[in-house]
């Protein structure tokens, strides 16, 4: 599970950076649904770091509210399952 979360966060971080690069250079963009899906699938920390570092999607409520909420949800899930072990 740890390797999965590390991979998802790394992928999310890279994809957020790539989308920002594409936005600046007027290239074909990555769908917002894909960005949210990456955060939902366990990459919320990487997505949030990408948002803050690249200053990307920080004005859209579904991102500045949704991604931290997903990070909180994943943190609570990890705490719950870790506590049970």
PDB file with SEQRES, HELIX, SHEET and CRYST1 records, atoms N, CA, C and O in Angstrom:
SEQRES   1 A   85  UNK UNK UNK UNK UNK UNK UNK UNK UNK UNK UNK UNK UNK          
SEQRES   2 A   85  UNK UNK UNK UNK UNK UNK UNK UNK UNK UNK UNK UNK UNK          
SEQRES   3 A   85  UNK UNK UNK UNK UNK UNK UNK UNK UNK UNK UNK UNK UNK          
SEQRES   4 A   85  UNK UNK UNK UNK UNK UNK UNK UNK UNK UNK UNK UNK UNK          
SEQRES   5 A   85  UNK UNK UNK UNK UNK UNK UNK UNK UNK UNK UNK UNK UNK          
SEQRES   6 A   85  UNK UNK UNK UNK UNK UNK UNK UNK UNK UNK UNK UNK UNK          
SEQRES   7 A   85  UNK UNK UNK UNK UNK UNK UNK                                  
HELIX    1 AA1 UNK A    2  UNK A   24  1                                  23    
HELIX    2 AA2 UNK A   32  UNK A   38  1                                   7    
HELIX    3 AA3 UNK A   39  UNK A   43  3                                   5    
HELIX    4 AA4 UNK A   44  UNK A   54  1                                  11    
HELIX    5 AA5 UNK A   61  UNK A   64  1                                   4    
HELIX    6 AA6 UNK A   66  UNK A   83  1                                  18    
CRYST1    1.000    1.000    1.000  90.00  90.00  90.00 P 1           1          
ATOM      1  N   UNK A   1       0.830  -1.195   0.000  1.00  0.00           N  
ATOM      2  CA  UNK A   1       0.000   0.000   0.000  1.00  0.00           C  
ATOM      3  C   UNK A   1       0.872   1.255   0.000  1.00  0.00           C  
ATOM      4  O   UNK A   1       0.545   2.246  -0.654  1.00  0.00           O  
ATOM      5  N   UNK A   2       1.970   1.208   0.728  1.00  0.00           N  
ATOM      6  CA  UNK A   2       2.862   2.358   0.806  1.00  0.00           C  
ATOM      7  C   UNK A   2       3.433   2.701  -0.572  1.00  0.00           C  
ATOM      8  O   UNK A   2       3.475   3.870  -0.956  1.00  0.00           O  
ATOM      9  N   UNK A   3       3.871   1.686  -1.309  1.00  0.00           N  
ATOM     10  CA  UNK A   3       4.433   1.932  -2.637  1.00  0.00           C  
ATOM     11  C   UNK A   3       3.376   2.490  -3.592  1.00  0.00           C  
ATOM     12  O   UNK A   3       3.672   3.338  -4.434  1.00  0.00           O  
ATOM     13  N   UNK A   4       2.168   2.012  -3.453  1.00  0.00           N  
ATOM     14  CA  UNK A   4       1.066   2.517  -4.280  1.00  0.00           C  
ATOM     15  C   UNK A   4       0.860   4.014  -4.014  1.00  0.00           C  
ATOM     16  O   UNK A   4       0.760   4.804  -4.952  1.00  0.00           O  
ATOM     17  N   UNK A   5       0.798   4.398  -2.736  1.00  0.00           N  
ATOM     18  CA  UNK A   5       0.564   5.806  -2.398  1.00  0.00           C  
ATOM     19  C   UNK A   5       1.720   6.696  -2.830  1.00  0.00           C  
ATOM     20  O   UNK A   5       1.505   7.816  -3.293  1.00  0.00           O  
ATOM     21  N   UNK A   6       2.930   6.208  -2.683  1.00  0.00           N  
ATOM     22  CA  UNK A   6       4.094   6.983  -3.138  1.00  0.00           C  
ATOM     23  C   UNK A   6       4.010   7.195  -4.650  1.00  0.00           C  
ATOM     24  O   UNK A   6       4.225   8.301  -5.144  1.00  0.00           O  
ATOM     25  N   UNK A   7       3.695   6.118  -5.377  1.00  0.00           N  
ATOM     26  CA  UNK A   7       3.594   6.218  -6.836  1.00  0.00           C  
ATOM     27  C   UNK A   7       2.472   7.164  -7.247  1.00  0.00           C  
ATOM     28  O   UNK A   7       2.664   7.993  -8.136  1.00  0.00           O  
ATOM     29  N   UNK A   8       1.303   7.056  -6.616  1.00  0.00           N  
ATOM     30  CA  UNK A   8       0.172   7.910  -6.979  1.00  0.00           C  
ATOM     31  C   UNK A   8       0.470   9.387  -6.706  1.00  0.00           C  
ATOM     32  O   UNK A   8       0.102  10.255  -7.497  1.00  0.00           O  
ATOM     33  N   UNK A   9       1.127   9.662  -5.601  1.00  0.00           N  
ATOM     34  CA  UNK A   9       1.449  11.047  -5.280  1.00  0.00           C  
ATOM     35  C   UNK A   9       2.505  11.610  -6.224  1.00  0.00           C  
ATOM     36  O   UNK A   9       2.437  12.778  -6.607  1.00  0.00           O  
ATOM     37  N   UNK A  10       3.456  10.805  -6.590  1.00  0.00           N  
ATOM     38  CA  UNK A  10       4.473  11.238  -7.547  1.00  0.00           C  
ATOM     39  C   UNK A  10       3.835  11.489  -8.919  1.00  0.00           C  
ATOM     40  O   UNK A  10       4.127  12.493  -9.569  1.00  0.00           O  
ATOM     41  N   UNK A  11       2.974  10.583  -9.348  1.00  0.00           N  
ATOM     42  CA  UNK A  11       2.284  10.751 -10.633  1.00  0.00           C  
ATOM     43  C   UNK A  11       1.408  12.012 -10.609  1.00  0.00           C  
ATOM     44  O   UNK A  11       1.425  12.797 -11.556  1.00  0.00           O  
ATOM     45  N   UNK A  12       0.655  12.200  -9.541  1.00  0.00           N  
ATOM     46  CA  UNK A  12      -0.220  13.375  -9.437  1.00  0.00           C  
ATOM     47  C   UNK A  12       0.605  14.659  -9.498  1.00  0.00           C  
ATOM     48  O   UNK A  12       0.239  15.598 -10.205  1.00  0.00           O  
ATOM     49  N   UNK A  13       1.707  14.705  -8.766  1.00  0.00           N  
ATOM     50  CA  UNK A  13       2.569  15.880  -8.759  1.00  0.00           C  
ATOM     51  C   UNK A  13       3.077  16.182 -10.170  1.00  0.00           C  
ATOM     52  O   UNK A  13       3.028  17.326 -10.622  1.00  0.00           O  
ATOM     53  N   UNK A  14       3.558  15.158 -10.855  1.00  0.00           N  
ATOM     54  CA  UNK A  14       4.087  15.339 -12.209  1.00  0.00           C  
ATOM     55  C   UNK A  14       2.990  15.785 -13.173  1.00  0.00           C  
ATOM     56  O   UNK A  14       3.216  16.667 -14.001  1.00  0.00           O  
ATOM     57  N   UNK A  15       1.817  15.190 -13.074  1.00  0.00           N  
ATOM     58  CA  UNK A  15       0.720  15.532 -13.991  1.00  0.00           C  
ATOM     59  C   UNK A  15       0.245  16.969 -13.753  1.00  0.00           C  
ATOM     60  O   UNK A  15      -0.058  17.681 -14.711  1.00  0.00           O  
ATOM     61  N   UNK A  16       0.176  17.399 -12.503  1.00  0.00           N  
ATOM     62  CA  UNK A  16      -0.205  18.790 -12.225  1.00  0.00           C  
ATOM     63  C   UNK A  16       0.838  19.746 -12.801  1.00  0.00           C  
ATOM     64  O   UNK A  16       0.487  20.783 -13.366  1.00  0.00           O  
ATOM     65  N   UNK A  17       2.102  19.405 -12.662  1.00  0.00           N  
ATOM     66  CA  UNK A  17       3.157  20.228 -13.252  1.00  0.00           C  
ATOM     67  C   UNK A  17       3.090  20.246 -14.766  1.00  0.00           C  
ATOM     68  O   UNK A  17       3.277  21.291 -15.389  1.00  0.00           O  
ATOM     69  N   UNK A  18       2.824  19.090 -15.359  1.00  0.00           N  
ATOM     70  CA  UNK A  18       2.703  18.991 -16.807  1.00  0.00           C  
ATOM     71  C   UNK A  18       1.520  19.813 -17.312  1.00  0.00           C  
ATOM     72  O   UNK A  18       1.625  20.493 -18.333  1.00  0.00           O  
ATOM     73  N   UNK A  19       0.398  19.753 -16.602  1.00  0.00           N  
ATOM     74  CA  UNK A  19      -0.765  20.528 -17.020  1.00  0.00           C  
ATOM     75  C   UNK A  19      -0.490  22.025 -16.917  1.00  0.00           C  
ATOM     76  O   UNK A  19      -0.930  22.793 -17.773  1.00  0.00           O  
ATOM     77  N   UNK A  20       0.217  22.440 -15.901  1.00  0.00           N  
ATOM     78  CA  UNK A  20       0.575  23.856 -15.776  1.00  0.00           C  
ATOM     79  C   UNK A  20       1.474  24.277 -16.931  1.00  0.00           C  
ATOM     80  O   UNK A  20       1.291  25.349 -17.508  1.00  0.00           O  
ATOM     81  N   UNK A  21       2.442  23.433 -17.265  1.00  0.00           N  
ATOM     82  CA  UNK A  21       3.325  23.715 -18.399  1.00  0.00           C  
ATOM     83  C   UNK A  21       2.508  23.867 -19.685  1.00  0.00           C  
ATOM     84  O   UNK A  21       2.728  24.790 -20.470  1.00  0.00           O  
ATOM     85  N   UNK A  22       1.564  22.947 -19.884  1.00  0.00           N  
ATOM     86  CA  UNK A  22       0.722  23.000 -21.075  1.00  0.00           C  
ATOM     87  C   UNK A  22      -0.144  24.260 -21.074  1.00  0.00           C  
ATOM     88  O   UNK A  22      -0.372  24.852 -22.129  1.00  0.00           O  
ATOM     89  N   UNK A  23      -0.621  24.668 -19.923  1.00  0.00           N  
ATOM     90  CA  UNK A  23      -1.445  25.876 -19.836  1.00  0.00           C  
ATOM     91  C   UNK A  23      -0.640  27.112 -20.233  1.00  0.00           C  
ATOM     92  O   UNK A  23      -1.119  27.961 -20.985  1.00  0.00           O  
ATOM     93  N   UNK A  24       0.570  27.203 -19.729  1.00  0.00           N  
ATOM     94  CA  UNK A  24       1.419  28.362 -20.019  1.00  0.00           C  
ATOM     95  C   UNK A  24       1.788  28.414 -21.502  1.00  0.00           C  
ATOM     96  O   UNK A  24       1.882  29.492 -22.089  1.00  0.00           O  
ATOM     97  N   UNK A  25       1.994  27.249 -22.094  1.00  0.00           N  
ATOM     98  CA  UNK A  25       2.441  27.185 -23.491  1.00  0.00           C  
ATOM     99  C   UNK A  25       1.294  26.954 -24.488  1.00  0.00           C  
ATOM    100  O   UNK A  25       1.530  26.610 -25.646  1.00  0.00           O  
ATOM    101  N   UNK A  26       0.064  27.144 -24.030  1.00  0.00           N  
ATOM    102  CA  UNK A  26      -1.124  27.041 -24.887  1.00  0.00           C  
ATOM    103  C   UNK A  26      -1.185  25.722 -25.648  1.00  0.00           C  
ATOM    104  O   UNK A  26      -1.469  25.690 -26.846  1.00  0.00           O  
ATOM    105  N   UNK A  27      -0.914  24.643 -24.934  1.00  0.00           N  
ATOM    106  CA  UNK A  27      -0.964  23.298 -25.512  1.00  0.00           C  
ATOM    107  C   UNK A  27      -2.259  22.612 -25.095  1.00  0.00           C  
ATOM    108  O   UNK A  27      -3.020  23.140 -24.284  1.00  0.00           O  
ATOM    109  N   UNK A  28      -2.500  21.436 -25.654  1.00  0.00           N  
ATOM    110  CA  UNK A  28      -3.653  20.616 -25.301  1.00  0.00           C  
ATOM    111  C   UNK A  28      -3.562  20.255 -23.833  1.00  0.00           C  
ATOM    112  O   UNK A  28      -2.519  19.777 -23.388  1.00  0.00           O  
ATOM    113  N   UNK A  29      -4.631  20.471 -23.060  1.00  0.00           N  
ATOM    114  CA  UNK A  29      -4.622  20.335 -21.613  1.00  0.00           C  
ATOM    115  C   UNK A  29      -5.099  18.978 -21.141  1.00  0.00           C  
ATOM    116  O   UNK A  29      -5.736  18.228 -21.881  1.00  0.00           O  
ATOM    117  N   UNK A  30      -4.783  18.681 -19.906  1.00  0.00           N  
ATOM    118  CA  UNK A  30      -5.250  17.469 -19.236  1.00  0.00           C  
ATOM    119  C   UNK A  30      -6.610  17.796 -18.614  1.00  0.00           C  
ATOM    120  O   UNK A  30      -6.778  18.855 -18.011  1.00  0.00           O  
ATOM    121  N   UNK A  31      -7.571  16.893 -18.760  1.00  0.00           N  
ATOM    122  CA  UNK A  31      -8.921  17.144 -18.231  1.00  0.00           C  
ATOM    123  C   UNK A  31      -8.894  17.326 -16.712  1.00  0.00           C  
ATOM    124  O   UNK A  31      -8.130  16.673 -16.002  1.00  0.00           O  
ATOM    125  N   UNK A  32      -9.743  18.224 -16.243  1.00  0.00           N  
ATOM    126  CA  UNK A  32      -9.859  18.438 -14.799  1.00  0.00           C  
ATOM    127  C   UNK A  32     -10.304  17.160 -14.103  1.00  0.00           C  
ATOM    128  O   UNK A  32      -9.890  16.890 -12.975  1.00  0.00           O  
ATOM    129  N   UNK A  33     -11.140  16.376 -14.765  1.00  0.00           N  
ATOM    130  CA  UNK A  33     -11.610  15.124 -14.161  1.00  0.00           C  
ATOM    131  C   UNK A  33     -10.453  14.163 -13.908  1.00  0.00           C  
ATOM    132  O   UNK A  33     -10.475  13.413 -12.932  1.00  0.00           O  
ATOM    133  N   UNK A  34      -9.449  14.178 -14.770  1.00  0.00           N  
ATOM    134  CA  UNK A  34      -8.264  13.328 -14.574  1.00  0.00           C  
ATOM    135  C   UNK A  34      -7.470  13.828 -13.374  1.00  0.00           C  
ATOM    136  O   UNK A  34      -6.982  13.029 -12.575  1.00  0.00           O  
ATOM    137  N   UNK A  35      -7.339  15.141 -13.245  1.00  0.00           N  
ATOM    138  CA  UNK A  35      -6.598  15.709 -12.115  1.00  0.00           C  
ATOM    139  C   UNK A  35      -7.287  15.362 -10.791  1.00  0.00           C  
ATOM    140  O   UNK A  35      -6.624  14.988  -9.824  1.00  0.00           O  
ATOM    141  N   UNK A  36      -8.598  15.484 -10.751  1.00  0.00           N  
ATOM    142  CA  UNK A  36      -9.352  15.138  -9.541  1.00  0.00           C  
ATOM    143  C   UNK A  36      -9.275  13.634  -9.281  1.00  0.00           C  
ATOM    144  O   UNK A  36      -9.144  13.210  -8.133  1.00  0.00           O  
ATOM    145  N   UNK A  37      -9.354  12.831 -10.336  1.00  0.00           N  
ATOM    146  CA  UNK A  37      -9.266  11.381 -10.188  1.00  0.00           C  
ATOM    147  C   UNK A  37      -7.930  10.964  -9.580  1.00  0.00           C  
ATOM    148  O   UNK A  37      -7.892  10.071  -8.733  1.00  0.00           O  
ATOM    149  N   UNK A  38      -6.847  11.588  -9.993  1.00  0.00           N  
ATOM    150  CA  UNK A  38      -5.534  11.270  -9.425  1.00  0.00           C  
ATOM    151  C   UNK A  38      -5.500  11.564  -7.925  1.00  0.00           C  
ATOM    152  O   UNK A  38      -4.959  10.783  -7.143  1.00  0.00           O  
ATOM    153  N   UNK A  39      -6.078  12.688  -7.538  1.00  0.00           N  
ATOM    154  CA  UNK A  39      -6.138  13.027  -6.114  1.00  0.00           C  
ATOM    155  C   UNK A  39      -7.027  12.035  -5.367  1.00  0.00           C  
ATOM    156  O   UNK A  39      -6.705  11.628  -4.250  1.00  0.00           O  
ATOM    157  N   UNK A  40      -8.133  11.652  -5.976  1.00  0.00           N  
ATOM    158  CA  UNK A  40      -9.067  10.719  -5.351  1.00  0.00           C  
ATOM    159  C   UNK A  40      -8.472   9.327  -5.189  1.00  0.00           C  
ATOM    160  O   UNK A  40      -8.785   8.613  -4.236  1.00  0.00           O  
ATOM    161  N   UNK A  41      -7.619   8.952  -6.119  1.00  0.00           N  
ATOM    162  CA  UNK A  41      -7.048   7.607  -6.128  1.00  0.00           C  
ATOM    163  C   UNK A  41      -5.841   7.463  -5.202  1.00  0.00           C  
ATOM    164  O   UNK A  41      -5.146   6.448  -5.237  1.00  0.00           O  
ATOM    165  N   UNK A  42      -5.597   8.469  -4.382  1.00  0.00           N  
ATOM    166  CA  UNK A  42      -4.507   8.369  -3.420  1.00  0.00           C  
ATOM    167  C   UNK A  42      -3.395   9.380  -3.631  1.00  0.00           C  
ATOM    168  O   UNK A  42      -2.430   9.400  -2.867  1.00  0.00           O  
ATOM    169  N   UNK A  43      -3.509  10.212  -4.644  1.00  0.00           N  
ATOM    170  CA  UNK A  43      -2.462  11.181  -4.929  1.00  0.00           C  
ATOM    171  C   UNK A  43      -2.773  12.578  -4.446  1.00  0.00           C  
ATOM    172  O   UNK A  43      -2.289  13.552  -5.023  1.00  0.00           O  
ATOM    173  N   UNK A  44      -3.567  12.698  -3.406  1.00  0.00           N  
ATOM    174  CA  UNK A  44      -3.994  14.019  -2.932  1.00  0.00           C  
ATOM    175  C   UNK A  44      -2.828  14.867  -2.415  1.00  0.00           C  
ATOM    176  O   UNK A  44      -2.803  16.077  -2.637  1.00  0.00           O  
ATOM    177  N   UNK A  45      -1.882  14.257  -1.742  1.00  0.00           N  
ATOM    178  CA  UNK A  45      -0.737  15.024  -1.226  1.00  0.00           C  
ATOM    179  C   UNK A  45       0.109  15.556  -2.381  1.00  0.00           C  
ATOM    180  O   UNK A  45       0.522  16.715  -2.371  1.00  0.00           O  
ATOM    181  N   UNK A  46       0.363  14.709  -3.370  1.00  0.00           N  
ATOM    182  CA  UNK A  46       1.123  15.140  -4.545  1.00  0.00           C  
ATOM    183  C   UNK A  46       0.375  16.198  -5.336  1.00  0.00           C  
ATOM    184  O   UNK A  46       0.978  17.141  -5.848  1.00  0.00           O  
ATOM    185  N   UNK A  47      -0.948  16.042  -5.436  1.00  0.00           N  
ATOM    186  CA  UNK A  47      -1.765  17.023  -6.134  1.00  0.00           C  
ATOM    187  C   UNK A  47      -1.723  18.371  -5.418  1.00  0.00           C  
ATOM    188  O   UNK A  47      -1.571  19.412  -6.056  1.00  0.00           O  
ATOM    189  N   UNK A  48      -1.856  18.350  -4.108  1.00  0.00           N  
ATOM    190  CA  UNK A  48      -1.822  19.597  -3.343  1.00  0.00           C  
ATOM    191  C   UNK A  48      -0.452  20.260  -3.437  1.00  0.00           C  
ATOM    192  O   UNK A  48      -0.354  21.477  -3.595  1.00  0.00           O  
ATOM    193  N   UNK A  49       0.592  19.465  -3.341  1.00  0.00           N  
ATOM    194  CA  UNK A  49       1.944  20.019  -3.484  1.00  0.00           C  
ATOM    195  C   UNK A  49       2.126  20.622  -4.873  1.00  0.00           C  
ATOM    196  O   UNK A  49       2.704  21.700  -5.015  1.00  0.00           O  
ATOM    197  N   UNK A  50       1.627  19.921  -5.905  1.00  0.00           N  
ATOM    198  CA  UNK A  50       1.701  20.447  -7.263  1.00  0.00           C  
ATOM    199  C   UNK A  50       0.911  21.732  -7.422  1.00  0.00           C  
ATOM    200  O   UNK A  50       1.360  22.667  -8.084  1.00  0.00           O  
ATOM    201  N   UNK A  51      -0.271  21.777  -6.810  1.00  0.00           N  
ATOM    202  CA  UNK A  51      -1.081  22.990  -6.869  1.00  0.00           C  
ATOM    203  C   UNK A  51      -0.331  24.167  -6.265  1.00  0.00           C  
ATOM    204  O   UNK A  51      -0.308  25.257  -6.837  1.00  0.00           O  
ATOM    205  N   UNK A  52       0.277  23.945  -5.117  1.00  0.00           N  
ATOM    206  CA  UNK A  52       0.953  25.039  -4.417  1.00  0.00           C  
ATOM    207  C   UNK A  52       2.270  25.424  -5.082  1.00  0.00           C  
ATOM    208  O   UNK A  52       2.570  26.608  -5.229  1.00  0.00           O  
ATOM    209  N   UNK A  53       3.048  24.435  -5.481  1.00  0.00           N  
ATOM    210  CA  UNK A  53       4.350  24.716  -6.072  1.00  0.00           C  
ATOM    211  C   UNK A  53       4.226  25.345  -7.462  1.00  0.00           C  
ATOM    212  O   UNK A  53       4.944  26.290  -7.788  1.00  0.00           O  
ATOM    213  N   UNK A  54       3.312  24.816  -8.274  1.00  0.00           N  
ATOM    214  CA  UNK A  54       3.147  25.322  -9.632  1.00  0.00           C  
ATOM    215  C   UNK A  54       2.097  26.421  -9.725  1.00  0.00           C  
ATOM    216  O   UNK A  54       1.876  26.976 -10.801  1.00  0.00           O  
ATOM    217  N   UNK A  55       1.445  26.742  -8.603  1.00  0.00           N  
ATOM    218  CA  UNK A  55       0.359  27.730  -8.548  1.00  0.00           C  
ATOM    219  C   UNK A  55      -0.664  27.406  -9.630  1.00  0.00           C  
ATOM    220  O   UNK A  55      -0.995  28.235 -10.478  1.00  0.00           O  
ATOM    221  N   UNK A  56      -1.151  26.171  -9.570  1.00  0.00           N  
ATOM    222  CA  UNK A  56      -2.032  25.655 -10.609  1.00  0.00           C  
ATOM    223  C   UNK A  56      -3.360  25.213 -10.006  1.00  0.00           C  
ATOM    224  O   UNK A  56      -3.389  24.458  -9.034  1.00  0.00           O  
ATOM    225  N   UNK A  57      -4.444  25.681 -10.580  1.00  0.00           N  
ATOM    226  CA  UNK A  57      -5.809  25.340 -10.169  1.00  0.00           C  
ATOM    227  C   UNK A  57      -6.139  25.852  -8.772  1.00  0.00           C  
ATOM    228  O   UNK A  57      -7.039  25.319  -8.122  1.00  0.00           O  
ATOM    229  N   UNK A  58      -5.444  26.856  -8.304  1.00  0.00           N  
ATOM    230  CA  UNK A  58      -5.657  27.348  -6.939  1.00  0.00           C  
ATOM    231  C   UNK A  58      -6.848  28.295  -6.826  1.00  0.00           C  
ATOM    232  O   UNK A  58      -7.238  28.662  -5.718  1.00  0.00           O  
ATOM    233  N   UNK A  59      -7.427  28.693  -7.945  1.00  0.00           N  
ATOM    234  CA  UNK A  59      -8.589  29.589  -7.903  1.00  0.00           C  
ATOM    235  C   UNK A  59      -9.906  28.847  -8.100  1.00  0.00           C  
ATOM    236  O   UNK A  59     -10.976  29.445  -7.994  1.00  0.00           O  
ATOM    237  N   UNK A  60      -9.836  27.568  -8.380  1.00  0.00           N  
ATOM    238  CA  UNK A  60     -11.052  26.790  -8.630  1.00  0.00           C  
ATOM    239  C   UNK A  60     -11.462  26.069  -7.351  1.00  0.00           C  
ATOM    240  O   UNK A  60     -10.689  25.285  -6.801  1.00  0.00           O  
ATOM    241  N   UNK A  61     -12.693  26.337  -6.874  1.00  0.00           N  
ATOM    242  CA  UNK A  61     -13.133  25.735  -5.610  1.00  0.00           C  
ATOM    243  C   UNK A  61     -13.055  24.214  -5.572  1.00  0.00           C  
ATOM    244  O   UNK A  61     -12.723  23.642  -4.534  1.00  0.00           O  
ATOM    245  N   UNK A  62     -13.359  23.543  -6.695  1.00  0.00           N  
ATOM    246  CA  UNK A  62     -13.308  22.086  -6.641  1.00  0.00           C  
ATOM    247  C   UNK A  62     -11.886  21.586  -6.411  1.00  0.00           C  
ATOM    248  O   UNK A  62     -11.693  20.433  -6.025  1.00  0.00           O  
ATOM    249  N   UNK A  63     -10.898  22.430  -6.640  1.00  0.00           N  
ATOM    250  CA  UNK A  63      -9.517  22.058  -6.377  1.00  0.00           C  
ATOM    251  C   UNK A  63      -9.047  22.581  -5.015  1.00  0.00           C  
ATOM    252  O   UNK A  63      -8.494  21.814  -4.226  1.00  0.00           O  
ATOM    253  N   UNK A  64      -9.256  23.876  -4.721  1.00  0.00           N  
ATOM    254  CA  UNK A  64      -8.730  24.393  -3.455  1.00  0.00           C  
ATOM    255  C   UNK A  64      -9.519  23.917  -2.249  1.00  0.00           C  
ATOM    256  O   UNK A  64      -9.043  24.031  -1.120  1.00  0.00           O  
ATOM    257  N   UNK A  65     -10.718  23.386  -2.464  1.00  0.00           N  
ATOM    258  CA  UNK A  65     -11.477  22.758  -1.382  1.00  0.00           C  
ATOM    259  C   UNK A  65     -11.384  21.233  -1.496  1.00  0.00           C  
ATOM    260  O   UNK A  65     -11.154  20.533  -0.510  1.00  0.00           O  
ATOM    261  N   UNK A  66     -11.569  20.742  -2.715  1.00  0.00           N  
ATOM    262  CA  UNK A  66     -11.641  19.291  -2.934  1.00  0.00           C  
ATOM    263  C   UNK A  66     -10.357  18.539  -2.660  1.00  0.00           C  
ATOM    264  O   UNK A  66     -10.379  17.492  -2.012  1.00  0.00           O  
ATOM    265  N   UNK A  67      -9.241  19.053  -3.139  1.00  0.00           N  
ATOM    266  CA  UNK A  67      -7.973  18.325  -2.965  1.00  0.00           C  
ATOM    267  C   UNK A  67      -7.567  18.259  -1.485  1.00  0.00           C  
ATOM    268  O   UNK A  67      -7.190  17.181  -1.024  1.00  0.00           O  
ATOM    269  N   UNK A  68      -7.627  19.358  -0.720  1.00  0.00           N  
ATOM    270  CA  UNK A  68      -7.324  19.221   0.718  1.00  0.00           C  
ATOM    271  C   UNK A  68      -8.319  18.291   1.433  1.00  0.00           C  
ATOM    272  O   UNK A  68      -7.939  17.572   2.357  1.00  0.00           O  
ATOM    273  N   UNK A  69      -9.588  18.305   1.006  1.00  0.00           N  
ATOM    274  CA  UNK A  69     -10.569  17.404   1.612  1.00  0.00           C  
ATOM    275  C   UNK A  69     -10.213  15.947   1.315  1.00  0.00           C  
ATOM    276  O   UNK A  69     -10.334  15.086   2.187  1.00  0.00           O  
ATOM    277  N   UNK A  70      -9.780  15.675   0.102  1.00  0.00           N  
ATOM    278  CA  UNK A  70      -9.354  14.318  -0.249  1.00  0.00           C  
ATOM    279  C   UNK A  70      -8.105  13.917   0.535  1.00  0.00           C  
ATOM    280  O   UNK A  70      -7.971  12.766   0.953  1.00  0.00           O  
ATOM    281  N   UNK A  71      -7.201  14.859   0.731  1.00  0.00           N  
ATOM    282  CA  UNK A  71      -6.012  14.576   1.531  1.00  0.00           C  
ATOM    283  C   UNK A  71      -6.403  14.243   2.970  1.00  0.00           C  
ATOM    284  O   UNK A  71      -5.851  13.318   3.567  1.00  0.00           O  
ATOM    285  N   UNK A  72      -7.338  14.982   3.518  1.00  0.00           N  
ATOM    286  CA  UNK A  72      -7.824  14.705   4.869  1.00  0.00           C  
ATOM    287  C   UNK A  72      -8.484  13.331   4.924  1.00  0.00           C  
ATOM    288  O   UNK A  72      -8.254  12.565   5.861  1.00  0.00           O  
ATOM    289  N   UNK A  73      -9.296  13.021   3.930  1.00  0.00           N  
ATOM    290  CA  UNK A  73      -9.950  11.719   3.878  1.00  0.00           C  
ATOM    291  C   UNK A  73      -8.930  10.588   3.807  1.00  0.00           C  
ATOM    292  O   UNK A  73      -9.042   9.611   4.547  1.00  0.00           O  
ATOM    293  N   UNK A  74      -7.958  10.705   2.945  1.00  0.00           N  
ATOM    294  CA  UNK A  74      -6.919   9.675   2.844  1.00  0.00           C  
ATOM    295  C   UNK A  74      -6.117   9.563   4.141  1.00  0.00           C  
ATOM    296  O   UNK A  74      -5.762   8.461   4.561  1.00  0.00           O  
ATOM    297  N   UNK A  75      -5.835  10.692   4.768  1.00  0.00           N  
ATOM    298  CA  UNK A  75      -5.102  10.670   6.041  1.00  0.00           C  
ATOM    299  C   UNK A  75      -5.901   9.946   7.117  1.00  0.00           C  
ATOM    300  O   UNK A  75      -5.349   9.150   7.877  1.00  0.00           O  
ATOM    301  N   UNK A  76      -7.198  10.222   7.179  1.00  0.00           N  
ATOM    302  CA  UNK A  76      -8.049   9.545   8.161  1.00  0.00           C  
ATOM    303  C   UNK A  76      -8.156   8.049   7.872  1.00  0.00           C  
ATOM    304  O   UNK A  76      -8.126   7.239   8.798  1.00  0.00           O  
ATOM    305  N   UNK A  77      -8.281   7.674   6.599  1.00  0.00           N  
ATOM    306  CA  UNK A  77      -8.324   6.259   6.239  1.00  0.00           C  
ATOM    307  C   UNK A  77      -7.031   5.544   6.622  1.00  0.00           C  
ATOM    308  O   UNK A  77      -7.063   4.442   7.170  1.00  0.00           O  
ATOM    309  N   UNK A  78      -5.916   6.163   6.336  1.00  0.00           N  
ATOM    310  CA  UNK A  78      -4.624   5.559   6.696  1.00  0.00           C  
ATOM    311  C   UNK A  78      -4.480   5.436   8.201  1.00  0.00           C  
ATOM    312  O   UNK A  78      -4.012   4.416   8.706  1.00  0.00           O  
ATOM    313  N   UNK A  79      -4.881   6.469   8.911  1.00  0.00           N  
ATOM    314  CA  UNK A  79      -4.803   6.422  10.374  1.00  0.00           C  
ATOM    315  C   UNK A  79      -5.691   5.301  10.905  1.00  0.00           C  
ATOM    316  O   UNK A  79      -5.279   4.546  11.786  1.00  0.00           O  
ATOM    317  N   UNK A  80      -6.900   5.192  10.376  1.00  0.00           N  
ATOM    318  CA  UNK A  80      -7.845   4.176  10.842  1.00  0.00           C  
ATOM    319  C   UNK A  80      -7.294   2.764  10.609  1.00  0.00           C  
ATOM    320  O   UNK A  80      -7.300   1.933  11.517  1.00  0.00           O  
ATOM    321  N   UNK A  81      -6.825   2.507   9.410  1.00  0.00           N  
ATOM    322  CA  UNK A  81      -6.329   1.164   9.112  1.00  0.00           C  
ATOM    323  C   UNK A  81      -4.999   0.879   9.795  1.00  0.00           C  
ATOM    324  O   UNK A  81      -4.733  -0.266  10.160  1.00  0.00           O  
ATOM    325  N   UNK A  82      -4.181   1.863   9.970  1.00  0.00           N  
ATOM    326  CA  UNK A  82      -2.893   1.695  10.665  1.00  0.00           C  
ATOM    327  C   UNK A  82      -3.143   1.425  12.152  1.00  0.00           C  
ATOM    328  O   UNK A  82      -2.443   0.623  12.771  1.00  0.00           O  
ATOM    329  N   UNK A  83      -4.130   2.090  12.707  1.00  0.00           N  
ATOM    330  CA  UNK A  83      -4.469   1.927  14.125  1.00  0.00           C  
ATOM    331  C   UNK A  83      -4.951   0.506  14.401  1.00  0.00           C  
ATOM    332  O   UNK A  83      -4.702  -0.051  15.470  1.00  0.00           O  
ATOM    333  N   UNK A  84      -5.646  -0.072  13.421  1.00  0.00           N  
ATOM    334  CA  UNK A  84      -6.187  -1.410  13.594  1.00  0.00           C  
ATOM    335  C   UNK A  84      -5.136  -2.510  13.550  1.00  0.00           C  
ATOM    336  O   UNK A  84      -5.407  -3.641  13.954  1.00  0.00           O  
ATOM    337  N   UNK A  85      -3.940  -2.192  13.063  1.00  0.00           N  
ATOM    338  CA  UNK A  85      -2.891  -3.216  12.961  1.00  0.00           C  
ATOM    339  C   UNK A  85      -2.103  -3.388  14.216  1.00  0.00           C  
ATOM    340  O   UNK A  85      -1.192  -4.215  14.264  1.00  0.00           O  
TER     341      UNK A  85                                                      
END                                                                             
